[in-house]
Amino acid sequence: MADIEKQSPSQVNKSSLDSSSSQCPLHPSSHSAECCSTPLSDASSPHNQQAWLTVAGSFLALFCSFGQMIAFGTFQSWYSGNQLSSMSSFNISWIGSLQLCVFFFMGGPVGRIFDAWGPSPLLILGTLISVLSLVFTSVASQYYQYLLAQGVLFGLSVALLFYPSVSSVATHFTNYRATAIGIASAGSGLGGVVYPIMLRFLFRKIGFAWGVRASALLSAVSGALAASTISARRAGKTRPFSLQDFQLINDRRFLLLVVGSFFVCLGIFIPYFYISDYTESLGISSDVAFYVLSIMNAGSILGRIAPAWLSDKIGRFNLLCPTAFFSGFICLLFWTFADNLAAVATFSTIYGFLSGAFVSVVTPCVAQISDMEEMGTRIGALYTFVSIPALTGGPIAGALLQSQKGSFVAAIAFAGSSMVLGSSFLLASKLSIDQRFFHRV
């Protein structure tokens, strides 16, 4: 094992993690080298209790961070009729897009800090910033204040809570890594169901300001529990910051995975932002249309667990590619022609399932082709690269909506086609690992 640990990252990336082309040097009968690159701490491990405590803590961290962020459609609808009623949907959508952009962009720096110092400092800081951002949002009155408090600060807090959580889970698991990350990721799906219903009720019952402050209290409790339960297993000595960290771009598998994720993320959040507005455009009351977003997020809960478990059986890349493709395909085929509540609800459920599967499986795919000591850096780097589409996807859809005078056809076509295009690069990444199309990767 000592000889293996002394290999350079390029040597390991080239040989140790290609499950189809090399054997594990510790277990010659195995064709998966993941056992040499990551700790064996699945169900039979003595570290099992700490591993599952980390999963539970990560569930809570993602519930109050990413789960609240993907519920921004609730804020968009509220702002449109209240504080920012004089502004267009295009301008309001920049708040949610800025959240996503900051969250994604900070992936690289946060991931590198995680590799150097572990999760605890990041989780504590993320919880504090989350509470501050929500308090500032509750007293904001101008557009730029919402951009700064909810867009920048909350996006930063989500990054500080999300990346250490999923990276910590990845260090504890090998054979069931995608399943464990999927269970943790289900926290964001549950948050996407609970927050829209809770916030809408609180906004009407006690007002916007106190509703957001109640959300801040929930974030404080969830973040504190997460920080006290999440831990990461270390591969060895802490690596210092180095320019060699940028050599990961030379890994063709990783680069194709990044490009594919770039195009997928250009469209994947558009339905979450606009499904409520689309439902209202069909003549359905806002009270009913509001729940369609919760239906979509409910579908993503199952989508983050079941496909993740399946990917551990059939291969993570084997599941990532079709979920990305079909997420775009049903937008083009199903959402375009959904003209009644039943059709929209059905689309929302299926789309939530497929998009949730993509979100939960993409991180295990990065971990699969990475050494443990650089796992946080690589996971963060992928999300940093997709910060641009995360920022521009929603506003582009809003601009298309305006140019088409309220018609959603162009926005739907843009969302669906970008995801289908991204799936082709993901497939290329899979084939660069193993050219056998149906082989487990």
C-alpha positions as CSV (number, residue, x, y, z in Angstrom):
1,M,0.0,0.0,0.0
2,A,2.9,2.3,0.8
3,D,4.1,2.0,-2.8
4,I,0.7,2.8,-4.1
5,E,0.4,5.9,-2.0
6,K,3.7,7.2,-3.3
7,Q,2.5,7.2,-6.9
8,S,2.0,10.6,-8.5
9,P,-1.6,11.7,-9.2
10,S,-1.0,11.3,-12.9
11,Q,0.1,7.7,-12.5
12,V,-2.9,6.9,-10.4
13,N,-5.3,8.7,-12.7
14,K,-3.9,6.8,-15.6
15,S,-3.9,3.4,-14.2
16,S,-5.5,2.8,-10.8
17,L,-9.1,4.0,-11.4
18,D,-9.8,2.6,-14.8
19,S,-12.0,-0.3,-13.6
20,S,-12.1,-1.8,-17.0
21,S,-8.5,-1.8,-18.1
22,S,-6.5,-2.6,-15.0
23,Q,-6.5,-4.9,-12.1
24,C,-6.3,-3.9,-8.5
25,P,-2.7,-4.5,-7.3
26,L,-3.9,-5.5,-3.9
27,H,-6.5,-7.9,-5.2
28,P,-5.4,-9.3,-8.6
29,S,-8.7,-11.1,-9.1
30,S,-10.6,-7.8,-9.0
31,H,-11.0,-5.6,-12.1
32,S,-11.9,-2.5,-10.1
33,A,-9.1,-0.5,-8.7
34,E,-11.3,1.7,-6.6
35,C,-10.3,-0.6,-3.7
36,C,-6.8,0.8,-3.9
37,S,-7.6,4.5,-4.2
38,T,-10.3,4.9,-1.5
39,P,-10.9,3.5,1.9
40,L,-13.0,0.4,2.3
41,S,-15.6,1.5,4.8
42,D,-18.9,0.2,3.7
43,A,-21.4,-1.8,5.7
44,S,-18.8,-4.3,7.1
45,S,-16.3,-1.6,8.1
46,P,-15.4,-0.8,11.7
47,H,-15.9,2.8,10.7
48,N,-19.5,2.2,9.8
49,Q,-21.0,4.2,12.7
50,Q,-19.0,7.3,11.9
51,A,-19.6,6.9,8.2
52,W,-23.4,6.8,8.6
53,L,-23.3,9.7,11.1
54,T,-21.6,11.6,8.3
55,V,-24.3,10.7,5.9
56,A,-27.0,11.9,8.4
57,G,-25.1,15.2,9.0
58,S,-24.7,15.7,5.3
59,F,-28.5,15.1,4.8
60,L,-29.2,17.9,7.2
61,A,-26.5,20.2,5.7
62,L,-27.9,19.7,2.2
63,F,-31.5,20.1,3.5
64,C,-31.0,23.6,4.8
65,S,-28.5,24.7,2.1
66,F,-29.0,23.3,-1.4
67,G,-32.6,22.3,-0.6
68,Q,-33.5,25.9,0.2
69,M,-31.6,27.2,-2.8
70,I,-33.5,25.1,-5.3
71,A,-36.7,26.4,-3.7
72,F,-35.9,29.9,-5.0
73,G,-39.0,29.6,-7.3
74,T,-41.0,30.4,-4.1
75,F,-39.1,33.7,-3.6
76,Q,-39.3,34.5,-7.3
77,S,-43.1,34.2,-7.3
78,W,-43.4,36.2,-4.0
79,Y,-41.1,39.0,-5.3
80,S,-43.0,39.3,-8.5
81,G,-46.2,40.1,-6.6
82,N,-44.7,42.0,-3.7
83,Q,-41.3,43.7,-3.1
84,L,-40.1,43.6,-6.7
85,S,-43.4,43.7,-8.5
86,S,-42.2,46.6,-10.7
87,M,-39.4,44.4,-12.1
88,S,-39.5,41.7,-14.8
89,S,-39.1,38.0,-14.2
90,F,-35.9,38.2,-16.1
91,N,-34.4,40.7,-13.6
92,I,-35.7,38.8,-10.5
93,S,-34.3,35.5,-11.8
94,W,-30.8,37.0,-11.5
95,I,-31.0,36.6,-7.7
96,G,-31.5,32.9,-8.0
97,S,-29.0,32.5,-10.8
98,L,-26.4,34.5,-8.7
99,Q,-26.9,32.1,-5.9
100,L,-26.2,29.2,-8.2
101,C,-23.2,30.9,-9.7
102,V,-21.5,31.7,-6.4
103,F,-22.3,28.2,-5.2
104,F,-20.7,26.6,-8.2
105,F,-17.8,29.0,-8.6
106,M,-16.7,28.5,-5.0
107,G,-16.5,24.7,-5.5
108,G,-12.8,24.8,-6.4
109,P,-11.6,26.9,-3.5
110,V,-13.8,25.2,-0.9
111,G,-12.9,21.8,-2.2
112,R,-9.2,22.6,-1.9
113,I,-9.6,23.9,1.6
114,F,-11.5,20.7,2.5
115,D,-8.5,18.6,1.2
116,A,-6.2,20.7,3.4
117,W,-8.1,21.2,6.7
118,G,-11.2,18.9,6.6
119,P,-14.9,19.7,6.9
120,S,-15.4,21.3,10.3
121,P,-14.1,24.9,9.8
122,L,-16.1,25.1,6.5
123,L,-19.3,23.8,8.0
124,I,-19.2,26.2,11.0
125,L,-18.5,29.2,8.8
126,G,-21.1,28.1,6.3
127,T,-23.8,27.9,9.0
128,L,-22.9,31.4,10.3
129,I,-23.0,32.9,6.8
130,S,-26.3,31.2,6.0
131,V,-28.0,32.7,9.1
132,L,-26.5,36.2,8.4
133,S,-27.6,36.1,4.7
134,L,-31.2,35.2,5.7
135,V,-31.4,37.9,8.3
136,F,-30.1,40.4,5.8
137,T,-32.6,39.2,3.3
138,S,-35.5,39.6,5.8
139,V,-34.7,43.4,6.1
140,A,-33.8,44.1,2.5
141,S,-35.9,46.4,0.5
142,Q,-33.9,47.2,-2.7
143,Y,-33.0,45.0,-5.6
144,Y,-29.3,45.3,-5.1
145,Q,-29.7,44.3,-1.4
146,Y,-31.4,41.0,-2.4
147,L,-28.7,40.4,-4.9
148,L,-26.0,40.8,-2.2
149,A,-27.8,39.1,0.7
150,Q,-29.6,36.3,-1.0
151,G,-27.6,36.0,-4.2
152,V,-24.0,36.3,-3.0
153,L,-24.0,35.5,0.7
154,F,-26.5,32.7,0.6
155,G,-24.8,31.2,-2.4
156,L,-21.5,31.3,-0.5
157,S,-23.1,29.6,2.5
158,V,-24.4,26.8,0.4
159,A,-21.0,26.2,-1.1
160,L,-19.4,26.0,2.4
161,L,-22.0,23.5,3.5
162,F,-22.5,21.4,0.4
163,Y,-19.0,20.5,-0.8
164,P,-17.5,19.5,2.6
165,S,-20.6,17.3,3.2
166,V,-20.6,15.3,-0.1
167,S,-16.8,15.1,-0.1
168,S,-16.8,13.7,3.4
169,V,-19.3,11.1,2.6
170,A,-17.2,10.1,-0.5
171,T,-14.1,9.5,1.8
172,H,-16.0,7.0,3.9
173,F,-17.5,4.8,1.2
174,T,-16.2,2.8,-1.8
175,N,-18.6,0.0,-2.9
176,Y,-21.7,2.0,-1.9
177,R,-20.4,5.5,-2.5
178,A,-23.1,6.6,-4.9
179,T,-25.8,5.1,-2.6
180,A,-24.4,7.0,0.4
181,I,-24.1,10.3,-1.5
182,G,-27.6,9.7,-2.9
183,I,-29.0,9.4,0.6
184,A,-27.2,12.5,1.7
185,S,-28.4,14.3,-1.5
186,A,-32.0,13.4,-0.7
187,G,-31.7,16.0,2.0
188,S,-31.7,18.7,-0.7
189,G,-34.7,17.1,-2.4
190,L,-36.6,17.1,0.9
191,G,-35.6,20.7,1.5
192,G,-37.0,21.5,-2.0
193,V,-40.3,20.0,-0.9
194,V,-40.5,21.5,2.6
195,Y,-39.2,25.0,2.1
196,P,-41.6,26.1,-0.6
197,I,-44.6,25.0,1.4
198,M,-43.2,26.3,4.7
199,L,-42.1,29.6,3.3
200,R,-45.3,30.3,1.4
201,F,-47.4,29.5,4.6
202,L,-45.1,31.7,6.8
203,F,-45.1,34.6,4.3
204,R,-48.9,34.7,4.4
205,K,-49.2,34.0,8.1
206,I,-46.5,36.1,9.8
207,G,-45.1,38.1,6.9
208,F,-42.1,37.9,4.7
209,A,-39.5,39.2,7.2
210,W,-40.4,36.8,10.1
211,G,-40.9,33.9,7.6
212,V,-37.3,34.3,6.4
213,R,-36.1,34.7,10.0
214,A,-37.8,31.4,10.9
215,S,-35.9,29.8,8.0
216,A,-32.7,31.2,9.5
217,L,-33.4,29.5,12.8
218,L,-34.0,26.2,11.0
219,S,-30.7,26.7,9.1
220,A,-28.8,27.4,12.4
221,V,-30.1,24.2,14.0
222,S,-29.5,22.0,11.0
223,G,-26.1,23.5,10.3
224,A,-25.0,23.0,14.0
225,L,-26.1,19.3,13.9
226,A,-24.3,18.8,10.6
227,A,-21.0,20.3,11.9
228,S,-21.1,18.1,15.0
229,T,-21.6,14.8,13.1
230,I,-19.7,15.1,9.8
231,S,-16.2,13.8,9.6
232,A,-13.8,12.9,6.8
233,R,-11.2,10.1,6.6
234,R,-7.8,11.2,5.6
235,A,-5.5,9.5,3.1
236,G,-2.4,10.6,4.8
237,K,-0.5,13.8,5.2
238,T,-2.2,17.1,4.3
239,R,-1.2,18.3,0.8
240,P,0.0,21.9,0.7
241,F,-1.4,24.3,-1.9
242,S,0.4,23.8,-5.2
243,L,0.2,24.8,-8.8
244,Q,0.1,21.1,-9.6
245,D,-3.5,21.2,-8.6
246,F,-4.3,22.6,-12.0
247,Q,-2.9,19.6,-13.7
248,L,-6.2,17.8,-13.3
249,I,-7.3,19.5,-16.6
250,N,-4.9,17.1,-18.4
251,D,-7.1,14.2,-17.4
252,R,-9.3,13.6,-20.5
253,R,-11.9,11.7,-18.6
254,F,-12.4,14.5,-16.1
255,L,-12.3,17.2,-18.7
256,L,-15.1,15.6,-20.8
257,L,-17.1,15.1,-17.6
258,V,-16.7,18.8,-16.9
259,V,-17.8,19.9,-20.4
260,G,-20.8,17.6,-20.3
261,S,-21.8,18.9,-16.9
262,F,-21.4,22.4,-18.2
263,F,-24.1,22.0,-20.9
264,V,-26.4,19.9,-18.6
265,C,-26.3,22.6,-15.9
266,L,-27.1,25.3,-18.5
267,G,-30.6,23.9,-18.7
268,I,-31.2,21.6,-15.7
269,F,-32.4,24.3,-13.2
270,I,-34.7,26.1,-15.7
271,P,-37.7,23.9,-14.9
272,Y,-37.2,24.5,-11.2
273,F,-37.2,28.3,-11.8
274,Y,-40.1,28.5,-14.1
275,I,-42.5,25.5,-13.7
276,S,-44.8,27.5,-11.3
277,D,-45.0,30.4,-13.8
278,Y,-45.6,28.0,-16.6
279,T,-48.4,26.4,-14.7
280,E,-50.0,29.7,-14.0
281,S,-49.8,30.6,-17.7
282,L,-52.2,27.7,-18.4
283,G,-54.8,29.5,-16.4
284,I,-54.3,27.5,-13.2
285,S,-54.5,29.5,-9.9
286,S,-51.3,30.5,-8.2
287,D,-52.2,28.6,-5.1
288,V,-52.3,25.3,-7.1
289,A,-49.4,26.1,-9.4
290,F,-47.2,26.7,-6.4
291,Y,-47.4,23.1,-5.4
292,V,-46.1,21.9,-8.8
293,L,-42.5,22.9,-7.7
294,S,-42.9,20.8,-4.5
295,I,-44.0,17.9,-6.7
296,M,-40.9,18.3,-8.8
297,N,-38.7,18.4,-5.7
298,A,-40.5,15.4,-4.3
299,G,-39.7,13.4,-7.4
300,S,-36.0,14.4,-7.0
301,I,-35.9,12.8,-3.5
302,L,-36.5,9.3,-5.0
303,G,-34.3,10.3,-7.9
304,R,-31.3,11.0,-5.6
305,I,-31.6,7.6,-3.8
306,A,-32.8,4.8,-6.1
307,P,-30.7,5.6,-9.2
308,A,-27.7,6.2,-7.0
309,W,-28.1,2.7,-5.5
310,L,-28.6,1.3,-9.0
311,S,-25.4,3.1,-10.2
312,D,-23.4,1.2,-7.6
313,K,-24.6,-2.0,-9.3
314,I,-24.4,-1.2,-13.0
315,G,-21.8,1.6,-13.1
316,R,-22.0,5.3,-12.2
317,F,-21.2,6.6,-15.6
318,N,-23.6,4.1,-17.1
319,L,-26.4,5.8,-15.2
320,L,-25.2,9.4,-15.4
321,C,-25.3,9.6,-19.2
322,P,-28.9,8.4,-19.7
323,T,-30.3,10.5,-16.8
324,A,-28.8,13.6,-18.4
325,F,-30.2,12.7,-21.8
326,F,-33.7,11.8,-20.7
327,S,-33.9,14.9,-18.5
328,G,-33.5,17.0,-21.7
329,F,-35.6,14.6,-23.8
330,I,-38.7,14.9,-21.6
331,C,-38.4,18.7,-21.6
332,L,-38.5,18.7,-25.4
333,L,-41.2,16.0,-25.7
334,F,-43.3,16.2,-22.6
335,W,-43.0,19.7,-21.1
336,T,-43.6,21.4,-24.5
337,F,-47.0,19.8,-24.9
338,A,-48.1,19.7,-21.2
339,D,-51.3,21.8,-21.4
340,N,-53.2,20.8,-18.2
341,L,-52.4,20.4,-14.5
342,A,-52.2,16.6,-14.7
343,A,-49.7,16.7,-17.5
344,V,-47.6,19.3,-15.8
345,A,-47.6,17.4,-12.5
346,T,-46.6,14.2,-14.3
347,F,-43.8,16.0,-16.1
348,S,-42.6,17.5,-12.8
349,T,-42.5,14.2,-11.1
350,I,-40.5,12.5,-13.9
351,Y,-38.2,15.4,-14.4
352,G,-37.6,15.7,-10.7
353,F,-36.6,12.0,-10.6
354,L,-34.2,12.2,-13.6
355,S,-32.6,15.5,-12.7
356,G,-32.2,14.4,-9.1
357,A,-30.4,11.3,-10.3
358,F,-28.0,13.4,-12.3
359,V,-27.2,15.6,-9.3
360,S,-26.6,12.7,-7.0
361,V,-24.5,10.6,-9.4
362,V,-22.2,13.2,-10.9
363,T,-20.2,13.6,-7.7
364,P,-19.5,9.8,-7.3
365,C,-18.4,9.8,-11.0
366,V,-15.8,12.5,-10.1
367,A,-14.7,10.5,-7.0
368,Q,-14.4,7.4,-9.1
369,I,-11.6,8.9,-11.2
370,S,-9.9,10.7,-8.4
371,D,-7.4,10.0,-5.6
372,M,-8.8,10.4,-2.1
373,E,-6.4,13.2,-1.2
374,E,-7.6,15.3,-4.2
375,M,-11.3,14.3,-4.1
376,G,-12.4,17.6,-2.6
377,T,-10.4,19.6,-5.1
378,R,-11.8,17.7,-8.1
379,I,-15.4,17.8,-7.0
380,G,-15.1,21.5,-6.3
381,A,-13.3,22.1,-9.6
382,L,-16.1,20.5,-11.6
383,Y,-18.7,22.8,-9.9
384,T,-16.5,25.8,-10.4
385,F,-16.4,25.2,-14.1
386,V,-20.2,25.0,-14.3
387,S,-20.7,28.3,-12.4
388,I,-21.1,30.1,-15.7
389,P,-24.1,28.1,-17.1
390,A,-25.6,28.1,-13.6
391,L,-25.5,31.9,-13.7
392,T,-26.7,32.4,-17.2
393,G,-29.2,29.5,-17.7
394,G,-32.1,31.1,-15.8
395,P,-31.7,34.6,-17.3
396,I,-31.3,33.2,-20.8
397,A,-34.6,31.4,-20.3
398,G,-36.2,34.6,-19.0
399,A,-34.9,36.6,-22.0
400,L,-36.4,34.0,-24.3
401,L,-39.6,34.2,-22.4
402,Q,-39.7,38.0,-22.9
403,S,-38.7,37.9,-26.6
404,Q,-41.5,35.3,-27.3
405,K,-44.0,37.5,-25.4
406,G,-44.7,35.0,-22.7
407,S,-44.5,31.8,-24.8
408,F,-42.4,29.1,-23.0
409,V,-41.6,27.1,-26.2
410,A,-38.1,28.7,-26.8
411,A,-37.1,28.5,-23.2
412,I,-38.1,24.8,-23.0
413,A,-36.3,24.1,-26.2
414,F,-33.2,25.8,-24.9
415,A,-33.3,23.8,-21.6
416,G,-33.9,20.5,-23.2
417,S,-31.4,20.8,-26.1
418,S,-28.6,21.9,-23.8
419,M,-29.1,18.8,-21.5
420,V,-29.1,16.5,-24.5
421,L,-25.9,18.0,-25.9
422,G,-24.3,17.7,-22.5
423,S,-25.2,14.0,-22.3
424,S,-23.1,13.4,-25.4
425,F,-20.0,14.7,-23.7
426,L,-20.7,12.6,-20.7
427,L,-21.0,9.6,-22.9
428,A,-17.6,10.5,-24.4
429,S,-16.1,10.6,-20.9
430,K,-17.5,7.1,-20.2
431,L,-16.1,5.8,-23.4
432,S,-12.7,7.3,-22.7
433,I,-12.6,5.1,-19.5
434,D,-13.7,2.0,-21.4
435,Q,-14.6,1.8,-25.1
436,R,-17.0,-1.1,-24.5
437,F,-20.4,0.6,-24.7
438,F,-22.2,-1.6,-22.3
439,H,-19.4,-2.4,-19.9
440,R,-19.8,-1.4,-16.2
441,V,-18.1,1.9,-15.7
